[in-house]
Amino acid sequence: MTSPDEQPGQNRFERRRERIVAEVQANRRGEYRVPTWVYAAILGVIVVGWALFVILG
């Protein structure tokens, strides 16, 4: 339950901020991971390049 002087979205904001801080600290320790969208983008480029090679080559 929130106190009367606390804003409704503040708790969610604090949790998000804590997650971001934890992620930055993990990245500084070398525990970073490549996001899934980067892998998907690389795969898309490879597939499109291969398709263009097959079609135009």
C-alpha positions as a Markdown table, in Angstrom:
| # | Residue | x | y | z |
|---|---|---|---|---|
| 1 | Met | 0.0 | 0.0 | 0.0 |
| 2 | Thr | 1.3 | 3.5 | -0.8 |
| 3 | Ser | 1.4 | 6.3 | 1.7 |
| 4 | Pro | -0.7 | 9.4 | 1.0 |
| 5 | Asp | 2.3 | 11.5 | 0.1 |
| 6 | Glu | 3.7 | 8.9 | -2.3 |
| 7 | Gln | 2.8 | 9.2 | -6.0 |
| 8 | Pro | 1.3 | 6.1 | -7.5 |
| 9 | Gly | 3.9 | 5.6 | -10.2 |
| 10 | Gln | 6.9 | 6.2 | -7.9 |
| 11 | Asn | 7.3 | 2.7 | -6.7 |
| 12 | Arg | 7.4 | 1.4 | -10.3 |
| 13 | Phe | 9.9 | 4.1 | -11.2 |
| 14 | Glu | 12.2 | 3.1 | -8.3 |
| 15 | Arg | 12.1 | -0.6 | -9.3 |
| 16 | Arg | 13.0 | 0.3 | -12.9 |
| 17 | Arg | 15.8 | 2.6 | -11.7 |
| 18 | Glu | 17.2 | -0.2 | -9.5 |
| 19 | Arg | 17.1 | -2.7 | -12.4 |
| 20 | Ile | 19.0 | -0.2 | -14.6 |
| 21 | Val | 21.6 | 0.5 | -12.0 |
| 22 | Ala | 22.1 | -3.3 | -11.4 |
| 23 | Glu | 22.5 | -3.8 | -15.2 |
| 24 | Val | 25.0 | -1.0 | -15.5 |
| 25 | Gln | 27.0 | -2.4 | -12.6 |
| 26 | Ala | 27.0 | -5.9 | -14.1 |
| 27 | Asn | 28.2 | -4.5 | -17.4 |
| 28 | Arg | 31.1 | -2.7 | -15.7 |
| 29 | Arg | 32.1 | -6.0 | -14.1 |
| 30 | Gly | 32.1 | -7.6 | -17.6 |
| 31 | Glu | 28.9 | -9.6 | -17.2 |
| 32 | Tyr | 27.2 | -8.1 | -20.2 |
| 33 | Arg | 25.2 | -10.0 | -22.7 |
| 34 | Val | 24.3 | -9.2 | -26.3 |
| 35 | Pro | 20.6 | -8.3 | -26.6 |
| 36 | Thr | 18.4 | -10.6 | -28.6 |
| 37 | Trp | 17.5 | -8.0 | -31.1 |
| 38 | Val | 21.2 | -7.7 | -32.1 |
| 39 | Tyr | 21.3 | -11.4 | -32.9 |
| 40 | Ala | 18.1 | -11.1 | -34.8 |
| 41 | Ala | 19.4 | -8.1 | -36.8 |
| 42 | Ile | 22.6 | -10.0 | -37.7 |
| 43 | Leu | 20.6 | -13.1 | -38.7 |
| 44 | Gly | 18.3 | -10.9 | -40.9 |
| 45 | Val | 21.3 | -9.3 | -42.6 |
| 46 | Ile | 22.8 | -12.7 | -43.3 |
| 47 | Val | 19.6 | -14.1 | -44.7 |
| 48 | Val | 18.9 | -11.1 | -46.9 |
| 49 | Gly | 22.5 | -11.2 | -48.2 |
| 50 | Trp | 22.2 | -14.9 | -49.0 |
| 51 | Ala | 18.9 | -14.4 | -50.7 |
| 52 | Leu | 20.3 | -11.5 | -52.8 |
| 53 | Phe | 23.3 | -13.7 | -53.7 |
| 54 | Val | 21.0 | -16.5 | -54.8 |
| 55 | Ile | 18.6 | -14.3 | -56.7 |
| 56 | Leu | 21.1 | -11.9 | -58.4 |
| 57 | Gly | 24.0 | -14.3 | -58.7 |
